[in-house]
Amino acid sequence: MFPGYTLDSEMRVRAGPDTKVNNLNELVALFRSKDAQLWEQNKDLFDGHMRFLDNSPNKSNKVAFASFPRSGNSFLRKYLEMLTGIATGADNTLHVNVHLQMQNLKGEWCVDDTVWIAKTHSPWIMPDAPSFLANKMIVIVRNPTEVIISWLNLVATCSHNVKQPFDVEKDYPNYWDWWVEDCSRYMAAWYQTYIQEAKMRKVPILFIRFEDLVTDPKSQLTNIMRFLCGIKQIEGTNAERRVQEVIDKGTAATRTYDLKESTLKFDANKVRYTQKQLDLIQERMKEMMFMFGYATTEAEPDNNTAFYNFGKNDPMGARHKSFRTLNENMIDWVCSLDDADLAKF
């Protein structure tokens, strides 16, 4: 499946002795450079094969990519691979994710310095998952009512792109009620962890909304490049050239598997929930919804992702800063840190 690669004793994909690998420091320097001729000379780094790194020690630019399951993980992961030309790693074991390995995500169960960015669902960690340290984090965010039903479809069908052949809320309302209660509790705790870590600056975090990645991928990829490479503006750099090349490939190139019809409808599944269930989700995830633009506010009356109405005069809406402001502060922070500073995270 991967010519030139081998499988190790744990069935992880590894570069063979003659397989091309990339050096991270050289790659970041290439992205930061404005030398167009240098870019043309290195076009083969982005030949679509998603190489591994050469395993040189990475003490200051290891990146964790965190998501709650079904928040657009594979979608953004594909973008990250296309942007960097490097296979993304993952701390999920092959006991459950060999299918993703077979779908060309060759870095499954690799978190060492052969990968730059490693996927995780931390702080939810599966048994036997390998641990790793990161200096930065990218966190993807998605409308909770879309995530909850999508997560149930995955658990029930063991498939990323198949949904159950019935309406669970109609045929099994008691189970659905339990699932919404259980899943929203864990999801609220998951988001609160990252909101608090961002507020306390425990580690540089860049938040990417699934909805923005679909509707405006260029601005999201631009922010990712700024964050990964530690540069405030990418205009004129090879990082900007790479972003444009990825955008020019179109959205079909970013799909690891076929998407369900409802995936790109950002609030399509809200009709599945009772008002009591929606009230529960809103109560538990209120701060998340205000922070990431899913709640109605006076400041953004035309927000097309304001799926949850807390009333325009809710005090949290007045005092809560948008994650977009937080992202800009995080990028400025990353740009102010040298390798020694980043190595402390």
N, C-alpha and C positions, 0 to 999 in steps of 0.2 A: 504493500500500500504506500510506503514511503521509500522509494528507491534511494539507496545510499545510506539509509539509516538502519539501525539495529534495535533489538529489544534486549533489555538487560534482564537480570534474574527475576525482577519484579514486574516484568512485562511493560516497563516504561520505554517509550521511544527515545533513542539516543543517537547522536551523530556518529557516523562511522569514521574510521581513520582518515578517509579521503573526502569526507563531506565538508562542504563550505560552512564555516561559522563566522560570526561577526564579533567585533570587539566593541563593547559598550561605549567606552570613552571616545573612540574614533567616530562612532555613530552620532553621539551627542554633539561632538565638534562639527561634524558635517551638517547637522540640522541648524546649528547656531550660525554657521558661516553664510555670508552673502555671495560667495563665489559660485556663479552659475556654471562656470566651466568645471569646477570641482564636482558639482552636482551631476553633470552629464557623464563625467568619468566614473561615477559610482552608481549609475543607474541599475547595475546588475544586483545591487543589494536588495532591490525591491522587485525581484523576478517572480514573486507569487508563491515561492516555496516556503516562506516563513521559517527562516533559519533559527538555530539556537545560538546563544552566545558562546564565547570560547572558554567560559568558566573562570575568567580572571576574577579575583576577589572584588566584590561590590559592597563596600562598606557605607556608601553615602547616597546611592540612588536606586535602592530597591523599592519597588512600588507594589503595594497590595491593592487589588481591585475587589471591593466588597459589595455584596448585594444580598438582599433578602431574596430567597428563591422566587423565580418568575417575575422579576422586576426588569427584565431586558438584559440579563447577564450575557447571554450568548451573542445578542445583537451588538452590544458595545464591545464585547471581547473581540469580535471579528473586526470591528473598526480599529481597535488597538493594534491588532496584528497587521492590518493593512497599512496603518500609519507608520509603524516602526519597522516592518519587515521581519519582526522577531516573533517566534512562537510564544504565546502566553502560557504560563504555568497554571497549576491548580492544586489546592490542597485536598480536594475530594479524591478518594481512593478509586482505583480501577474496579473495585468490587461493585461499584454502582455506576461508574461513568465510563466504562469501556466503549459505550456507544458514541460518546462525544469524541473519543480518540479515533474511532472509525469514521467520524464525520469530519476528519481532517484537523481536529484540534490536538496536535501531536504532543503538546506539553502537559497532558493530563498526568497528575501525580508527580509533577516536577516542580520543586520550589527552590532549588539550589541556584547557583549563579550562572547556570546555562539559560536562565530566563530572566528577563528584566521585570516583567509585570506578572504577578501570580494572583489568580482568582481565589477568593475565599468567601464563605458565608459567615465568617466570624462576627460576633462571638458564639454563634451556633457552630459547633465543630463536631464532625462525625468521628466515631471510634476509629482509632488507628490513623487518623489524619496526620500527615507530617507537619511539624511546626516550622515557622520561619519568621524572621524579623524584617520589618520594612521601615523605610525612612519617610515615605509619603503614602497617601492613600487616595484612591479614586473611589467614590461611592455613588452608585446609581440609585435613583429614586423613581417611584412610580405610584400612580393613583391606587390606593389600597383596595378598592372594590374590584379592580381588575386583577390585582395580584392574588387575592384570596381565592377566587374561583379558578384562576389559572393554576395555582398551586394544587388545588384539589384535583383538577384534570390530570396533572402530571402524576400525582400519587396514585390515582385510581387506574390510570391507563398505562403507566410506565412509558409514556411517550411525551415528547416536547410539543408535538404539533397535532395531536388527536384529542378530541373532547369526548366526554361521555355521551352515549347515544340516548340520553334522556335528560330531562330538566330536573336536577337534583332537588331544587327548592320545591317542586311540585310533587315529585314521586317519593322523596325521602325528606320531608320537612324537618323532622326531629334531628336527623343526622346533620342536615344543613345548618340548623340552628346551633348545634354543638360545634360544628366546624368553624363557623363564623366567630363564635365566642372564643374558641381555643386559638385559632390562627391570629385573630386580631390582638389577642393578649401578647403572644410572642412577637408579633410584628411591631407592636407599640414599644415593647422593651428593646427590640433590635434598633429601631430608629432613635430612641432616646439615648442609647449608648453613643451613637455617632454625633448626635446633636450636642451632647455634653462634652464629648472629646473635642469637637470643633470649638465650642465656646471657651474651653479651658486651654486650647492650643496644646494638647498633648502630643499631637503630630499634625503636620500639614495635611489638610483634607480638601479635595476638590469634589464638589457635588455636581452630578450630571442628571438631569431629569430625562426619563425615557421619552416623554412627550416632546421635549425640545430636540432630542436626538433625531426624532422622526421628522419634525417640521422644519428644523433649522440646523441640520448636521454640521454645516461649515463653521458656525460660531462655536459649537461645542468642541469640534476637533481642534479649532484654533486655541481654545482655552486649555485643552488637554496638552497640546504641544508646548504652550507657554509654561505649564505646570511641570511637565516632564523634563524640559530642557532648562528651566530656570531663567527664562528670558521674558521681560515685560511685554515686548511687542515683537511679533514675528514678521512684520512687513519687510519685504525684500530679502528675507532669509530663505535658506533651503527648506526650513520647516514649513514656511508658507507654500513653497512649491509642492511639497509633499501633500499638504492638506488639499490643495487644488487637484492634484492628480487623483487622490482618493475620491473626492467629490465627483470628478469627471467620470468615474467608473459607474456611477449610478447606484441606487439603493439595492438592486438585485444582487450586486457583488458582495453585499455585507451579510447575507443570510446564510447561516449554517444549516438551516432546515426550512422547509416551507412553513409560512406563517398561517395561523388560523384566520378566518375571515374577520373575526372581531378584534384581532390584535391591534390593528391600527385605528380602531375607534376607541377613543380614550375614556369614554364613560358608558360604553355599550352595555355593560353587565349590571349597572345599578338597579335595573328593573327586577333583578333576581332577589333583591334584599327587601325584607319588611322594614317598615319605619323604625320598629324597635331595634332591629339589627343595625340600621344606619345610625341611629342615635348612639348605640354602643360604640361603633367604630369611631364616630366623631368625638365622643367623649374621651376615648382612650388615646386618640391620635391627634388631638387638637393642636398641640404645638407643632407637630410635623406638618399638618395641613397649612397652618399659617406661614411657617417658615419656607415651605416649598411651593407656595402659590396655588394651593388647591382650595383655599377658603376665600369667601367674599370679603373684600376690604374696601374702605373708602378711598384708599390710595390708588387702587387699581379697579375702577368700576367696569372696565371693558375686558377684564381678564377672562379669556376663553377656557381656562382650566379651573375656574372657581366652581368646583363641583359640589362644594359643601357650604351651606349657608348657616353661619353662626349669628347672623344679624350684623348689620353694618357698624353697629356701635360696640361690638365686643371689645373689651379693653386689650385683649391680646393682639388684636389687629393693629391697634394704634402703637403698641410698643415693640412689636416684633420686626426685626430687620429681615429683608429678603435674603435668601441664600445667594443671590447674585452679588450683593454687596459683600457678603462673606467670602465668596469665591475670589473676588478681586483682592480682598485683603490677604487671602491665603497665597495667591500668586505673588503679590508684593513681598510677603513674608519669605516665601521660597527663594525669590530672587535676591533677598538680602542675606541669605545664609550661604556660607562656604561649605566645602566638603566636610571639614572638621565639625561644623555645627550640625549638619545633616546626619553625620555618623552617630550623633548622640541619641537620635530617636530610635 
